[in-house]
């Protein structure tokens, strides 16, 4: 078989696979659970983080798009057993398009290293994906807009543990109005995943006397991680 014919067959095969994916997606959108004329269930491919990021696009779903530089989606391993979730990007993150890269991020990296892990082995993201102006607190409509994408990230990664960094991360994941000082130090459940709330690294930089309490929380995370 010559090269041109092999190339044609390869292209036709790729097109056939693409058509099959579209057909299955169409049948699934109609609510079908089985292939027509078959007892075989329609396969629903697990999406990837790349596909969720593509779905998010150059998001303009809330007002934060008016002032942001970059969307800060997340960073790390798609197979991570430990996920750190903060509240939102700061100025450094907005500039670079990556979460936790400023001074608070450097502290988080040291915390991760202190329990024998590397940033590449965990996953790091935020409740909201765009920086609020002047680093103000995220507002409820902004959290609600980003929340579905956060849960898609968690459904794909399926971590063993989430470490919720700060009040807004903990309150959003746990659907609680309690302060972080009341929530920290105990495991809760979110979508079947164990969640440890603790202080945000930025808070620890401003209140270094709280680092001991945060370290106690992180040690519990590590103990659960290695079980």
PyMOL commands that set and color helices and strands:
alter all, ss='L'
color gray80, all
select helices_A, chain A and resi 3-29+49-56+63-66+91-96+103-114+119-121+133-135+140-157+167-174+180-183+201-206+208-225
alter helices_A, ss='H'
color red, helices_A
select strands_A, chain A and resi 75-76+82-86+123-126+161-165+187-190+193-198
alter strands_A, ss='S'
color yellow, strands_A
deselect
rebuild
show_as cartoon
